[in-house]
Amino acid sequence: MFKQTLKWPFFDEKHRELEALEGFARDGLGDLIRREHAGDDVYALCPQLVSALGAGGWLGYGASLDGRLDSRSLCLARDILARQSGLAEFAFAMQGLGSAAITLFGSGSQRQSWLPGVIAGERIAAFALSEEGAGSNPAEMTTSARRVAGGWVIDGEKTWISNAGLAHQYVVFARTREAAGSQGLSCFVVEADAPGFCVADRIDVIAPHPLGALRFEDCRVPEHALIGQEGEGFKIAMSVLDVFRSSVGASAVGMARRALDHALLRVSARQISGASLASYQMTQDKLADMATAIDAAALLVYRAAWVKDVIGGRSSREAAMAKLFATEEAQRVIDKAVQLFGGLGVVAGNPAERLYREIRALRIYEGTSEIQKLIIAGQLLRTQA
């Protein structure tokens, strides 16, 4: 099914070359993925996955020294990796999300300073936007940064931060002006060894991955840690999310493909009263719905990525539609896979059970489904004004 996707007119030849990532994920990451499925410590596995992806040359699709990101390549990579492993896809995606502000808005010297290690898989990156009281609305952010001689001092807390405790560098958003709402936000890179910075807590979630809370207490960073111009933080954050929201949809598509793969194997092998489960019409009804939902979601995802790459500019509406539809439909596809597995579908470690836990967070992070609906409706209303 994925090979057919690559034939769609959204893609150029360079995108079709990404098919090789499927083999790399299966063979080059195979041992690490088996350890993931066996329940090994994610804090130990993630750095190894990042290192392997960097050594294979794949992290260059999520970060770039030339200041550009190809949204279609990013989405394809996440789609492919999510079909193999939730943790491998996470490791790839967070390298991109955690460095995208530098790629898109950093100066040449900032990109040269902070991106080569990320691309090589030698440095882990993180994106620190969310706060306890400002998860869905960055305009309510309270983390602050004040200018001092030679740099800035940051105070505040962040939470729900992926790669907390593993990252060598964090892209951090803080309020630098007493302007209302989003107008006074700025963007900084904070090194993990910066004085006054610490990981305050680890957060355990149903599909384990490195997640935690950060604390900044008189955290001093140099002048060149500021990305873009002071006051551009909200624009930078929204531009990053424009790219990565579509790719969250791609991750959901990859997980849904994995669910369908396992479901097809299950219903073909399972015998009931001398006939395969696949021969029953109610089974075929579920399989048809699953396949249709996956293709519809993939079309929205790759439409959004194409709009970003080819038409350019902001693509908030298309990205929000892609993330909303793909994540919600992937949840339904995976639920059907659990149902087709029967009792085995809720046994810990079963592929359908693992996917059921993995998919849930995608409807929340980088903007909940409800936030995506507000974005879509807002765009519609603005066009009618």
N, C-alpha and C positions, 0 to 999 in steps of 0.2 A: 504493500500500500504506500509506503514511503517513497519507493522508486517512482511511482506514478506522480506523487506530489512534485518531485524534482522536474518533471516534464511540463509543469504549469508555466504559463508565459511570464510569471513574476520574476523568473530567475534567468541569470546569464550563465555562461559556461563556468565561470569561476565559482559560482554557487554550487553547481553540480559536482564540482571536485570535492566538496565537503562530504560526499557519500563515503569517502575513505575514513571519516571519523567513526563510522559505525563499526568497521573492522577493528580500528584501534581501541575503541571502548570495550569491545568484546574480548579482544586478545591482550592488548597492552595493559588494560585495567582489570582484567579478569580476576586476578588474585585478590586485589583490593576490594572488588565488588563482592566476591565470595566472603571476605572477612566482614564487610558491611552487613551482609545478610545473616552472618553468624552472630552478629551483635557486638562486634569489637568496638572499642572506645572511639567515638567519632572525633574526639580531640587529637587522637593519635593518627587516625586515618586521613583526615582532611589535609594536613600538610603534605602527606605522601601523595594524595590525589592531585593536589596543586602542582607538586614537583613533577609528577609523571605527565600531566597535561602540558606543563611548560616545556619539558624535555621533548615532548612530541611536536611542539610548535603550534599547539592549538590555542593557547591563551592570547595570541596575537589577534584573534577574531573578536576579543572583548575589550582590548586596550590597544592604543595606537600612538606611535611617536609623531605621526604626521597630523594629529589633531582631528582625525575623522574616524567615525564608526559606521560600518555597513550594517544596517539593521537587519537585512535579510540573512546575512551570514550569522549574525548573533542569534537570530531566531532558529535557524537551521541547526546550529550547534546545540542549543538547548533542547530542541525537539529530539535530536538524535541521542544525546546523552541521557535525557529523561526516560527514553525507551529502555535504556540499559540499567540505570542506577540513579536513584534520587540524590544520593550523596555526591556522586561524581558530577551531576548536573549542578548541584549547589556549589561545589568547589569552583567550577568554571564560572558560573554566573556571578558569584560574589567578587571574583577578581575583576570582572568588568564593572559591576555596580560600584564597587569600592574605589575605582580609579577613573570612572567616566567623567567626573567633574574636572579632573586633571587633563584627560584626553581632550575634552571639548572646550575648556576655558583656560587651561593653564598656559603659561608662556613656554617658549621653546626650552628655556633652561629648567623650568619646573617639570616639564615632561621628561627631559633628559635625566633629571635628578631622581624622580619617583617612579617612572614607568618601566625601565628596562628590567628591574628585578621582578616586577609584577608579571611581565610578559614571559620571563624565563622561569617563573614558578619558584623563584628564590625568596620573594617577599609576598606576604599575604596582605590583602587590602580589605578595608571595611568602610561602610557607609553609615554615618551616624546622624540621622535626621530626627527620628522619633523621640518623644518624651512622654512621660506618664500622663500628663494632661494635654498633650498636643500630638497625639498619634495621627489622627486624620486631618488635622488642621495646623500646618506648620506656622501659620500666622500667630498662633497662641504660644509659640516657643518662649521659654524663659531663660535658657542658657545664654549667657552674655559674654562678650569679649570687649575689652577696653584697650585702647592704644597706650603703650608705655614706651619709654626710650628703648629703641632697638627691636620693638616687636609688639606683641599683644599678650594679654593675660585673659584666660578663659575660665569662667566659673559656671557650674551647673551640672546637670545630670542628663544622661540619655538612657533609653531602655529599648528592648527588643532589637539589639544590635547584633547582627550575624557576624561571626568571626571574632566576637569579643573574647579577648584572652589569647587569641591566636595571631591576630593581625600585627604586622610591623608598622602599619600606617593607617590612620583613620581620616576620612574626609568628614569634617565636623561643621555643622551649621550653628551659628550663634548670632545673637542680636547685638549689633554694634551701634545702633542709633535708637533714640527714643521716638522713632517714627511709629505710626499706627500700623497694626496688622503686619503684613509681609514686607513693608517698605524698608525696615531697618535691619534685615538679615544679611549676613556675610558668610563666606565659605572659607574654611581653613584646612590645611593638612597638619595633623598632629601625629608625631612619631610616638611609638609605644613607650619609649623611654623618656618622654618629656617630663620634666619635674612638675609635680602637681596632678599628674594623670594616673588613674588606676582603674582596674576592672572591679566594680563594686560587688558584682554578684553574677553567678551563672543561673540561667533559666532553663529548666527542663521542660521539653514539649513532647507531644505524643509521637512525633516522628523525629527522633533525636538528630540534632545538628548543633554546632557551636552557637550559642546564643547567650547574651548577657546584658548587664547594665554597666554603664560607664560613669565615672565621677571626675569632675574637673574642679580642683581647688587651687586657686592662684596658679593655674597651669600656664606656664610661659612658653610661647612659641615665637620664632623669629619673624621679622617683617616679611620675608619671602614666603611664609606659610600661607599668606592670603591668596586665594585663587580668584582671578578676575578682579573686579573693582569692589571696593567697600559698598555695601548696599545691594549687590547683585545676587545675593545668596538665594533668594526665592526663585529668581529667573533660572539660576544654575540648577537648583533642585528639580524644578518642573521640566527643564530641558532634558535632564538625565532620565526622569521618569517617563517622559514621552517615548524615549527609546526603549527603556527596560520594561515598561508595562506590556508592550506587545510581546516581548520575549518571555514574560511570565505566562502569557497565553500559550506560547510555543512549548514551554515546559509542561503545561497542562495537557497539551495535545500529545506530547511524547509519553506522558504517564497513561493517558487514555489508550494510546496504541499498545502499550505494554499490557494493559488490562485485557484488551481484545485478543492479543496474541495468546495469553495464558488461558483465556476463556475458550478460545477455539480448540486448543489442545485438550482442555478438560472435557468439553462436550463431545469431542470426537472419540475420546478414549472411554468415557463413562458409559457403561451398559446398564440399561433398565429393561427388565422383562425381555431380554434377547435383542433389544434394539439400542442403538447409540442414542445418547441424549440429544445429539445434533439432529436426529431425524424427526424430533417432535416440533410441531409448528410453533408452540409457545417459545421454544428455544430459539427458533429461527427469527421470530418476531423480535426478541431481545437483540440478537446479533445484528439484524438489519438496523434497528434503532441506534445501536452503538456505532456501527460503521458510518451511518449518515451523520450523526452528531460529530464524529471526529473530522470528517471531510468539511462539514460546514464551519467548524471551529478553525480548522487549518486555513480555509479560505479567508476568513476574517483576519487571522493573524498575519498571513502573508500579504494580504491587501494592505494592512496597516504598515507593514515593513516596507513594502514597495512605495507607498505614498511618502514615507519618511525619506527614503533613499532617492527617489526619482523626482517627485514634485518638490520636496524640501519644505522647510519652514516647520511651524508647529503642527503636530498631528494628534492633538489631544483627543479629539472625537474618535478617530479611527483606533487609536491605541486603547482608549477606554472600552470601546465596543469589543475589541479583540480580547482584552483581559476578562471582561465581564462574561462574555458568552463562552469562551474557551474553558475558563475555570469552573463555571457553573455546570456546563455540559460534561466536562471530564468527571466531576463528582458523580453525576448520574450514570455515566458509562461504567465507572468503577463500582458503583453500587450494584449495577446489573451483573457485573462479573462476580461479585461476592455471592449474589443470589444463585448464579449458575454453578458455583462451586458447592452450594448447599452448606452443610455443617462445616466442611473443611474451610469455607470462606471466612470463618471467624476464628480459626485456629491461629494462634500466634506464630508468625513466621511464614504462613502461607502467602504466596505472591499477592493474592487479592486483598488479604488482610493488611499486608504491609502498604499496599497502594492506598487503601482506604484511609490509613493514618497520614500518608505522605501528602495526599491531595488537599486535605482540609485547609491547611494554612494558606494555600494559594488564593483562596477567596477572601483573605484578610490582608496579607502584606502588600506593600506598595499601593495601598488604596483598597479598601473593602469594596465588595460588589455594590453596596449602597452608594459609596462615594463615586464609583464609576457611573452609576445612573445619574447622579447629580451633574457630573461633568457632561455627559451626553445631552441631558435635558437643557443644561445651561447653554451649550453650543447651539442647540436647535432654537432656543428662544432668542439668542443674540442675532441669528440670521433672519428672524422675523421682525426684529425691532426696526 
